[in-house]
C-alpha cells in the first residue's frame, strides 16, 4: 500500500512539473530570462516594451528590460550581458558602435525604415537650413538643445557645429528634458532648435520641420535594426525567430509611442496594441 501511495505522489509531481513547464510557452524553459536593453528614446522605449510583451505573453519567458546609454548597450550585447536591442540606427547614427562591436553581435534585420535624424525647429521659425542658424544666434538663445551625451545624434551634431561652423552651444540633456524645453518654447512662440529624429511622438504633438543639411552631416534616411548577442539563436530559437520577423510600419510604431506619451505605462500600452493587432503579432511568430 505504501509503495502505491509513493508511486501516486510521484506521478502527481511529474504531472505538475509538466503543467508548469507548459505554462512557460512553446519551447521556453521555465524561469529563463531574456534581457533587453534600450536607450531612452521614444521609439526605443516603445519597440522594446512591445517586444517584451510578445516574448513574455506569447513565448512564455521572463523578460528584464534595462534603459542604458548607447555605448553600454552595445558593450552589453557584445559580452552577452544583454540578449537583444531593437533600435540600432544604421548606417549613420550608430556607425561608431557598429565599427567597434559589429563583429561581436548579430544583425537580425530591419525593424523600421525611413528613420531620420537632424536639427529640428518649429515650423513658425523663419529659416529652412542649418546654414542660416548663425544669422539668428540670439533668437535661439545661443544653444541647440540636445539629449544624452554620447548618443549618435549628439556626435553628429558636434560634427555639424564644426563643419558649418555654428556659433551655438550644444547642450546635453535627455529626450524628456529636450521635449519639455520644446514644449515650453512652442507655447510661447519662441525660437528653439533641438536634436530631433523620427519616429518620435513630438512630430504628432507639434508642427515641426527638419532644417536642411546641405553638407550631409546627418546623412539621409536610415533604417532601424534589431541586434542580438551571438548565441541567442541557439539558446532561444523562438525568441530569435520573432526578433528576425519583428517589423513595424510608421503608423504602428507611432501608435505605441503616442499612447506612452499620453501617460500609459509602456508595457500596458504594448499589451493594448497587441490585443488590437493580433494578426500582426501572429505573423511575427511564424
C-alpha positions as a printed Julia matrix, in Angstrom:
286×3 Matrix{Float64}:
  0.0    0.0     0.0
  2.81   2.42    0.93
  4.53   1.77   -2.43
  1.27   2.59   -4.28
  0.91   5.86   -2.36
  4.51   6.91   -3.13
  4.07   5.97   -6.79
  0.9    8.03   -6.97
  2.56  11.03   -5.36
  5.47  10.84   -7.81
  3.03  10.76  -10.72
  1.28  13.86   -9.39
  4.61  15.67   -9.0
  5.59  14.78  -12.58
  2.24  15.98  -13.91
  2.57  19.23  -12.01
  6.05  19.67  -13.42
  4.78  19.16  -16.96
  1.97  21.64  -16.39
  4.41  24.23  -15.04
  6.73  23.74  -17.99
  3.79  24.07  -20.36
  2.93  27.46  -18.84
  6.35  28.68  -19.88
  5.25  28.72  -23.51
  6.28  26.68  -26.52
  9.9   25.74  -26.02
 10.53  28.36  -23.32
 12.49  26.91  -20.39
 10.77  27.65  -17.09
 12.44  30.54  -15.31
 14.66  31.58  -18.24
 15.02  35.36  -18.59
 15.53  37.33  -21.79
 17.39  40.61  -21.21
 16.54  43.56  -23.47
 18.32  46.91  -23.42
 17.38  50.26  -24.9
 18.45  53.88  -24.99
 15.94  56.36  -23.59
 14.43  57.38  -26.92
 10.68  57.28  -27.51
 10.97  54.85  -30.42
 13.32  52.59  -28.47
 11.1   52.55  -25.4
  8.02  51.69  -27.46
  9.55  48.96  -29.61
 11.41  47.4   -26.67
  8.35  47.1   -24.46
  6.34  45.75  -27.37
  8.99  43.07  -27.83
  8.92  42.45  -24.08
  5.14  41.88  -24.14
  5.39  39.44  -27.07
  8.26  37.46  -25.54
  6.53  37.28  -22.16
  2.91  36.73  -23.15
  3.28  34.77  -26.39
  6.55  32.87  -25.83
  6.44  32.46  -22.06
  9.8   33.87  -20.99
 10.58  36.23  -18.18
 11.9   39.49  -19.66
 14.12  42.05  -17.98
 14.24  45.48  -19.64
 17.07  47.92  -18.91
 17.45  51.53  -20.06
 21.12  52.44  -20.55
 23.25  54.72  -22.7
 24.19  53.59  -26.19
 27.81  52.62  -25.56
 26.89  50.38  -22.65
 24.07  48.9   -24.72
 26.4   47.7   -27.47
 29.0   46.59  -24.94
 26.33  44.54  -23.16
 25.35  42.79  -26.4
 28.97  42.06  -27.24
 29.8   40.48  -23.87
 26.47  38.66  -23.51
 25.13  40.67  -20.58
 22.17  41.61  -22.81
 20.31  39.41  -25.29
 18.97  41.95  -27.76
 18.06  45.53  -28.57
 15.51  46.78  -31.1
 16.79  50.19  -32.22
 20.17  50.16  -33.91
 20.2   53.18  -36.25
 22.11  52.43  -39.44
 24.14  53.33  -41.36
 24.97  56.71  -39.75
 23.75  57.28  -36.19
 25.25  54.13  -34.64
 28.11  53.78  -37.1
 30.8   54.22  -34.42
 29.28  51.48  -32.26
 28.97  49.1   -35.19
 32.58  49.72  -36.14
 33.62  48.8   -32.62
 31.2   45.96  -31.88
 29.74  44.86  -35.22
 31.74  41.63  -35.49
 30.71  40.62  -31.95
 26.91  40.88  -32.35
 24.28  39.57  -34.79
 22.18  41.82  -37.02
 18.62  40.43  -37.22
 17.48  42.89  -39.88
 15.15  45.88  -40.14
 12.56  46.79  -37.55
 11.66  50.08  -39.27
 12.83  52.07  -42.27
 12.92  55.73  -43.29
 14.11  56.9   -39.88
 15.85  60.27  -39.84
 17.96  62.45  -37.56
 18.9   66.13  -37.74
 18.25  69.57  -36.29
 14.58  70.39  -35.78
 12.72  73.67  -35.3
  9.04  74.63  -35.04
  7.53  75.49  -38.43
  6.98  79.09  -37.3
 10.79  79.54  -37.16
 11.58  81.51  -40.3
 14.64  79.6   -41.51
 14.97  76.38  -43.5
 18.65  75.39  -43.39
 21.38  74.71  -40.85
 23.44  77.27  -42.76
 21.07  80.01  -41.55
 21.47  79.31  -37.83
 24.38  81.69  -37.3
 22.23  84.59  -38.5
 19.88  84.08  -35.54
 22.11  83.01  -32.64
 20.45  85.38  -30.16
 16.93  84.29  -31.12
 17.9   80.68  -30.39
 19.4   81.67  -27.05
 22.83  80.65  -28.32
 22.1   76.96  -27.89
 21.0   73.72  -29.5
 19.04  71.59  -27.02
 20.36  68.04  -27.21
 19.87  64.74  -25.44
 22.24  62.31  -23.7
 25.93  62.89  -24.2
 27.48  60.19  -26.38
 24.28  59.47  -28.3
 24.82  59.13  -32.04
 22.78  62.23  -32.81
 24.89  64.22  -30.36
 28.09  63.07  -32.05
 26.64  64.05  -35.43
 25.62  67.46  -34.05
 29.1   68.1   -32.71
 30.34  67.38  -36.23
 27.72  69.75  -37.67
 28.89  72.54  -35.33
 32.42  72.01  -36.63
 31.57  71.6   -40.31
 29.2   74.51  -40.82
 30.65  76.04  -38.42
 27.99  77.03  -35.92
 28.16  79.63  -33.17
 25.65  77.82  -30.98
 26.45  75.63  -27.98
 25.19  72.04  -27.89
 23.52  71.48  -24.51
 23.31  67.94  -23.14
 20.04  66.91  -21.5
 17.74  63.95  -22.19
 14.88  63.09  -24.51
 12.4   64.1   -21.81
 14.18  67.37  -20.99
 14.6   68.22  -24.68
 10.88  67.76  -25.4
  9.99  69.73  -22.26
 12.13  72.64  -23.48
 10.49  72.34  -26.9
  7.03  72.37  -25.31
  7.81  75.49  -23.28
  9.21  77.37  -26.29
  6.37  76.25  -28.55
  3.69  77.5   -26.16
  5.35  80.94  -26.12
  6.1   81.02  -29.84
  9.82  81.3   -29.07
 12.59  80.14  -31.37
 14.29  76.89  -30.41
 16.42  74.33  -32.21
 16.7   70.77  -30.9
 18.28  67.5   -31.89
 15.44  65.53  -33.45
 14.61  62.23  -35.05
 11.72  60.3   -36.5
  9.92  58.24  -35.41
  9.1   60.39  -32.38
  5.8   61.48  -30.83
  6.8   65.17  -30.85
  6.08  65.35  -34.59
  2.46  64.45  -33.85
  2.22  66.94  -30.98
  3.93  69.96  -32.58
  4.28  71.41  -36.07
  7.99  70.83  -36.68
 10.44  70.68  -39.54
 13.95  69.39  -40.11
 16.46  72.02  -41.15
 18.06  71.27  -44.49
 21.53  69.74  -44.19
 23.35  70.63  -47.43
 26.66  69.2   -46.18
 25.02  65.85  -45.43
 26.36  65.65  -41.88
 23.29  63.77  -40.65
 23.04  61.51  -43.68
 19.79  60.59  -45.37
 17.02  58.29  -44.3
 18.17  55.48  -42.03
 16.94  52.04  -41.07
 16.38  50.81  -37.53
 17.69  47.27  -36.99
 17.31  44.62  -34.3
 20.63  43.45  -32.84
 21.25  40.38  -30.7
 24.09  38.76  -28.84
 25.85  35.93  -30.58
 24.4   32.59  -29.48
 20.84  33.78  -28.83
 19.6   31.85  -31.85
 20.9   28.6   -30.33
 19.81  29.37  -26.76
 16.31  30.7   -27.51
 15.43  29.95  -31.16
 11.79  31.01  -30.76
 12.85  34.43  -29.45
 15.39  34.82  -32.23
 12.78  33.86  -34.83
 10.38  36.5   -33.5
 13.06  39.2   -33.44
 14.05  38.4   -37.02
 10.42  38.78  -38.13
  9.75  41.84  -35.97
  8.86  44.8   -38.2
  6.75  47.92  -37.67
  5.27  50.4   -40.07
  5.5   54.09  -39.21
  1.88  54.38  -38.06
  2.15  51.2   -35.95
  5.19  52.39  -34.02
  3.62  55.85  -33.77
  0.5   54.42  -32.11
  2.54  52.94  -29.27
  4.79  55.99  -28.91
  1.7   58.19  -28.74
  0.0   56.04  -26.11
  3.08  56.19  -23.88
  3.39  59.94  -24.42
 -0.26  60.28  -23.31
  0.6   58.63  -19.99
  0.15  54.89  -20.48
  2.68  52.58  -18.84
  4.93  51.28  -21.66
  4.2   47.59  -21.1
  0.47  48.21  -20.77
  0.48  50.32  -23.95
  2.24  47.45  -25.73
 -0.26  44.87  -24.49
 -3.21  47.0   -25.55
 -1.68  47.38  -29.01
 -1.15  43.61  -29.27
 -4.79  42.96  -28.35
 -5.85  45.16  -31.27
 -3.29  43.76  -33.73
 -3.25  40.01  -33.14
 -2.82  39.24  -36.84
  0.36  41.3   -37.0
  1.81  39.54  -33.96
  0.91  36.13  -35.4
  2.94  37.0   -38.49
  5.98  37.78  -36.33
  5.75  34.39  -34.63
  5.53  32.22  -37.75
